Amino acid sequence: MQPDTKLSRPTNPALERHFAIVEIAALWNLSKQTITKYFEDEPGVLKHANTPTRKRRTYATLRIPESVLIRVHTRLKQ
């Protein structure tokens, strides 16, 4: 009897693979700015922003779960 080779997807978003903006930009052959626009207000995206000071501007790091990546891709191809 052959073992089941079917991979199961995690049901919990915390256990999914999370992508960085640069990874998606390379996969989709688009700029980092374009990918950021697609995902910055998308529900489910993890956002971490530093605290701005007078000398430093605010930077935000986005991590996109695989399910959100698939959802946005499906929406964009319609």
C-alpha positions as CSV (number, residue, x, y, z in Angstrom):
1,M,0.0,0.0,0.0
2,Q,1.4,3.4,-1.0
3,P,1.6,6.2,1.7
4,D,-0.7,9.1,1.2
5,T,1.5,11.8,-0.4
6,K,-1.2,14.4,-0.4
7,L,-0.1,17.5,1.6
8,S,-2.5,19.0,4.0
9,R,-2.8,22.7,4.3
10,P,-2.7,24.3,7.8
11,T,-6.1,25.5,8.9
12,N,-4.7,28.0,11.3
13,P,-3.3,31.2,9.5
14,A,-0.5,31.4,12.1
15,L,0.9,28.1,10.8
16,E,0.8,29.1,7.1
17,R,3.9,30.1,5.2
18,H,4.3,33.9,5.3
19,F,5.8,35.8,2.4
20,A,7.8,39.0,2.4
21,I,7.1,41.8,-0.2
22,V,10.3,41.1,-2.0
23,E,9.5,37.4,-2.4
24,I,6.1,38.1,-4.0
25,A,7.6,40.8,-6.2
26,A,10.1,38.3,-7.5
27,L,7.5,35.6,-8.0
28,W,5.1,37.9,-9.8
29,N,7.8,40.0,-11.6
30,L,6.4,43.2,-10.2
31,S,7.9,46.1,-8.2
32,K,8.0,46.1,-4.4
33,Q,5.9,49.3,-4.5
34,T,3.2,47.6,-6.6
35,I,3.0,44.6,-4.3
36,T,2.9,46.8,-1.3
37,K,-0.1,48.7,-2.7
38,Y,-1.9,45.4,-3.4
39,F,-1.4,44.1,0.2
40,E,-1.1,47.1,2.6
41,D,-4.8,47.3,3.4
42,E,-5.6,43.6,2.9
43,P,-7.3,41.8,5.8
44,G,-5.1,39.1,7.3
45,V,-1.7,40.7,6.5
46,L,0.7,41.0,9.4
47,K,2.0,44.6,9.8
48,H,4.8,45.7,12.0
49,A,5.7,49.4,12.1
50,N,8.4,51.1,14.0
51,T,7.7,54.2,16.2
52,P,8.5,57.3,14.2
53,T,10.8,60.0,15.7
54,R,11.8,63.4,14.5
55,K,14.8,61.9,12.8
56,R,13.4,58.7,11.5
57,R,10.4,58.2,9.3
58,T,7.9,55.3,9.9
59,Y,8.7,52.0,8.2
60,A,6.3,49.1,8.1
61,T,7.2,45.5,7.5
62,L,4.4,43.3,5.9
63,R,4.2,39.6,6.0
64,I,1.5,38.0,3.8
65,P,0.1,34.6,4.7
66,E,-0.3,32.1,1.8
67,S,-4.1,32.2,2.0
68,V,-4.1,36.0,1.6
69,L,-1.6,35.7,-1.3
70,I,-3.9,33.3,-3.1
71,R,-7.0,35.4,-2.4
72,V,-5.5,38.6,-3.9
73,H,-4.1,36.7,-6.9
74,T,-7.5,35.2,-7.6
75,R,-9.1,38.7,-7.3
76,L,-6.6,40.3,-9.6
77,K,-6.9,37.7,-12.4
78,Q,-10.6,38.2,-12.8
